[in-house]
Amino acid sequence: MTHRPFFRQFACLALLVFSPLLHAEEIPTSALHALDGMAPEGRWAARLTLLRNSYTRRFDNTGHLTDLDTGYQGLDLSGFSLMPGGAPLAGAKLNLDTKIVTEYSELMFGYGLTKDLTLGAIIPYARTTNHVNYSVSNGANAVLQGALTAGLGYKPLGTTASAGFGDPTIGLLWRFHKGERDSAIFGFGVRLGLARKDDPNNLLDVPPGDGSTDLRTRLEYFRDLGRGFDLRLLAEYQIQLPDHVTLRPGNPLTTVATERLKRDLGDYWEFDVEVGKSFGNWRYSATWHRYQEGPDRYTSPNGTDTSFLSANTDTLADQYRLAVTWSGIKEWQAGRLPLPLIIKLEMQDAFRGRNFVDVRDIYLRVTSFF
């Protein structure tokens, strides 16, 4: 009972904030289901995304599915010991099994400078666990650990977890076209390379971002097709700016010294073709997604060969998404919700690729306005 006055005040405020959305039949699907990311003029929009995935396989350079440990599973370790006085691993072979699990969250928020211009930011956070089971065929696990730690200067081999903020993005969205049944948006942003970079002394480290500063541009087009169907098209191009990183320039199992290298990660394209069908407050959608990235390039100031780092880094992935979205805008208008909520559950799966992991993502997105 004590909360009723608050909700009445909030409802009155929300009525003023969302006065452009009073007539549900006038709301395009892109706004009703928060597809376009635009905030109401003079107000804020916020979206929280939660993701979880895991993978044990990858698409190799020829597009074939292989185990994540290909190249290391069954590796002959004869003569591998670099530890002073250490026994050689004569006839020993490595048995290795890894599984990578990622838990990712992202807060996106924007402010409507005008009804067609939104300024906003994206703040990502990730926790990645690299689950590792390994053994040496002759039982010389300690010898292998000694070779890695004392000989090569690595941290002990084993399950590794890392967590931290990824690379945040600041940018804007400009709706430069708005018709009765369609609209188009241009986006520009700068992704700031603030994430922790890869640890060169940890073979299993998976940092929360690549630490590269990038320029992001995108075009999106939305159209209501009639009879509850709608179409969304997206193209995004990201320029990854050169920077410097400290890495081992060669094969990690034979290279001891680290160097500060110039790095230029490959620029990439992303494309979406999405078709949706609405039934009342519900929208079901299917999307074809393509990710395509150019090769990475590394340069050593000492002239060291860095081809190992650049090998097989050009990436291609074809993925599909299936999603269901519930929009609470109409329920809010009817007074059955204290604030507008839009909830989306989505699954994304890779069905073809090159130098890309065979990953299935599960997303939960919650959007609101205030």
VEXTITI-55014 format. One record per residue (C-alpha): residue in one letter; x, y, z. Coordinates in pm, whole numbers, plus 32768, in hexadecimal, padded with zeros to 4 digits. Layout:
% residues N
AXYZ ...
***
This chain:
% residues 370
M800080008000 T811A80F38050 H81A480CF7EEE R806781347E35 P80AA82AF7E3A F820482707DA7 F8178819E7C8C R806C82A37C46 Q817A83B17C2E F825282D07B56 A812D82857A70 C80E583F77A46 L8252843B79F5 A826183147905 L81258391785A L81D884D6780B V8318842677A1 F8269833976B2 S815684197631 P81CD83D274C8 L817782627507 L801382907581 H7F7381E47455 A800080857438 E7F90805F72D0 E80748181726F I81AB80E77307 P828D80457201 T83167EEE7250 S84787F7A726A A8409804F7394 L83077F61742A H840E7E4F744A A853F7F35747D L85ED7EC57340 D8683801572E8 G8726807A7435 M869881DD7425 A863F82967565 P850F837D7584 E856084EE7560 G85E2857E76A6 R85DE842A7753 W86B982FB7790 A86A9819B770A A8766807977A6 R87A17F127739 L88437DFD7803 T88C47CCF7743 L892D7B8A77E8 L89DB7A7A771D R8A6B7924775E N8B1E783B766F S8C15771D7667 Y8CDD76727558 T8DD075537522 R8DF4755F73A7 R8E537658729B F8E4576837122 D8FA776697099 N904377296F79 T8F9676466E7D G8E4076646F20 H8E4075076FB9 L8DDA74CE7121 T8EFC746371FF D8F3774377371 L8FA775717426 D90E674BA748A T914C744D732C G92C1747E730C Y92FD743E747D Q9236730174C4 G932671DE7498 L945272C77477 D95A17210748C L965C72A675B5 S97A871F2757E G98C572D475DD F97D273E57647 S9865741A77A3 L9914756B77BA M992E75677935 P9A9B755C79A0 G9AE673F77A07 G9988738979AC A994972317920 P98EE722877AF L978F71BC7753 A980970A17675 G96E56FFB75C2 A95E770C57686 K94AC714C75E5 L93C07254765F N9252720576A4 L9192734D76AD D902373A776C8 T8FA9750F76E7 K8E5475B176FA I8E20772876FD V8CF177BC77AE T8C9A792D7795 E8BA379F37869 Y8B727B4C77D9 S8AA67C7A783E E8A787DC3778A L89CF7F0477F6 M89657FE676DA F88C681357724 G886F82657654 Y87D983BE7674 G86ED84507571 L8781859F750C T866485BB7411 K855F84C4739A D864E84597287 L87A184777335 T8817839F7458 L896583B97509 G89D0828A75CF A8AD181957651 I8B09801F766F I8BBF7F8C779C P8C197E187783 Y8C8F7D2C7893 A8D027BC5785E R8D6C7A997929 T8E13797E7869 T8E7E782F78F4 N8F67774E7830 H8F2975F378C1 V905C751A788C N909A73A878C0 Y91EF7328785D S92E0720B7897 V9428718B780B S94297027778B N954B6FB37864 G94CB70677999 A95D17178798B N94DD729279D2 A95D1733C7ABE V96E2733979B6 L95F773E378BF Q959574E979C0 G970475267A09 A975075527899 L9635764F7877 T967B771379B5 A97F4770479F1 G985576CF7887 L976577B377CB G96F0789A78E2 Y957E784578CC K9487783179E8 P942876CB7A4A L934776157955 G91E575EA79D7 T9084767179D8 T909177EB79BB A8F8278EF79FE S8F967A5E79A7 A8E9B7B7579D1 G8E8A7CE87994 F8DF67E0378CD G8E127DEE7755 D8E457F0B7660 P8D2F8011768D T8C8F80C77568 I8C0C822C7556 G8B4782A0742A L8A07831F7390 L88DE82A672C6 W883D838971C3 R86EC8330712A F871483D96FD9 H85DB83456F3A K848383046FCA G835982A66EF6 E8201821F6F48 R827A80B86F3E D83F680C96F3D S852281796FD6 A869C817F6FB4 I87AD81C770B3 F891C82217096 G8A0081D971BC F8B618243720C G8C2F81ED733C V8D8A81CD73CC R8DE0808F7485 L8EEC80E87584 G90057FEB75AE L90007FE07729 A8FE07E6B7768 R91017DAA77FC K91D87D1776EB D923F7BAC76C4 D93397B2E77C5 P94667AAC76FF N94CC79D07825 N93807917783D L93407819772B L91CE78067782 D917A797477BE V903C79F97718 P90267B71775B P8ED17C20776E G8F1A7CEA7631 D902B7D14752F G90957E6B75B6 S908A7F0B745C T8FF58063741C D8F02804D72F8 L8E22812A7223 R8CC6809A71EF T8BC980FB70E4 R8A7A8056709F L894180726FCE E87F37FD77032 Y86AE7FCC6F75 F855B7F687002 R84187F2A6F45 D82BF7EB46FAD L82547DC56E99 G80E87DA16EFE R80257C806F97 G810B7C8D70C5 F824C7C517001 D83787D367010 L84D87D4C6F83 R861E7DC5701E L87637DEF6F59 L88B47E4B6FF1 A8A147E8B6F71 E8B307EED705A Y8C9B7F38700A Q8DA27F4F711A I8EFF7FDF70E6 Q8FF57F5771E7 L910380597220 P92727FF37246 D93047FDC73A4 H941B7F2B7461 V94127DE9752E T95107D1575E7 L950F7BAF7564 R95ED7A8C7510 P961E7AB8739A G964C79497341 N95CB77EF739A P95677803750B L960276AE7553 T975B771574D7 T976878907507 V97E5790F7655 A98157A857626 T96F97B7F7607 E97017CB4752D R963A7DF1750F L959E7DCC73B7 K94D47EB272DA R937D7E1772A9 D92797E5E719F L91497D8071CB G907B7D3B7096 D8F547E1D7048 Y8E067D6B703A W8CA77D706FAD E8B677CF3704C F8A1C7CBE6F99 D88BD7C627010 V87877C036F4E E86677BD57042 V84F97B84700B G84007B9E7126 K82927B467160 S81C47BE97271 F809A7B59732C G80147C597420 N812A7CAC7515 W82057B917494 R82FE7B987376 Y83B37A6972E6 S84DF7A9C7207 A85E779E7713E T87327A8870D7 W88547A336FF3 H89927AD27079 R8AE87AE86FD0 Y8C2F7B4F7074 Q8D5F7B836F96 E8EB27C00700F G8FFA7C3C6F5B P91487BAA6FCF D92037C3570FA R935C7CCA70C3 Y947D7CE171B9 T95C97D967189 S96FF7D6E725F P97EB7E9A7288 N99077D997295 G98A67CF4714E T98317BB471FC D97597ACD712B T95EF7AFD71A4 S95447A26709E F94DA792C71AC L93F97A32724E S935B7A997103 A9322793C7079 N91B578D77048 T91247A1570DD D903D7A746FBD T8EE67A17703E L8D9479C46FAA A8C5C79547062 D8AF779146FF3 Q8A0378FF7113 Y888D78EC7141 R87BC797C725A L8666791C72DB A85BF7A0973CE V847C7A517485 T842D7BAC750C W831D7C2375F4 S82C97D9675F2 G82297E2A7728 I81E27F7F7691 K80707F36765B E80577EA277B8 W80F77FDC7843 Q800480B57780 A7EE47FF07815 G7F6C802B7975 R7FC77EC079B1 L813D7F0679C6 P81E5801C7A8F L82E280567974 P83117FE2780E L83DE7EA377F0 I844E7DE576BB I84E17C8B76F3 K85947BBF75E9 L861C7A5C75F4 E86FF79FE74D3 M87D678D97463 Q88F37904736B D89AB77DF72CF A8ACC77C771D8 F8A8A76DD70B4 R8BB377336FD5 G8CFD77E37006 R8E7278066FD9 N8F62784270FA F8E35786F71DD V8DB977B1730C D8C8C76CB72F6 V8BC3778873F6 R8A56779D745D D89F178DA7514 I88C0790475F3 Y88577A70762C L87617B147719 R871D7C8576D8 V864A7D6E77AC T85FE7ECF772E S854F7FEE77DD F852A816977CB F8529827678D5 
***
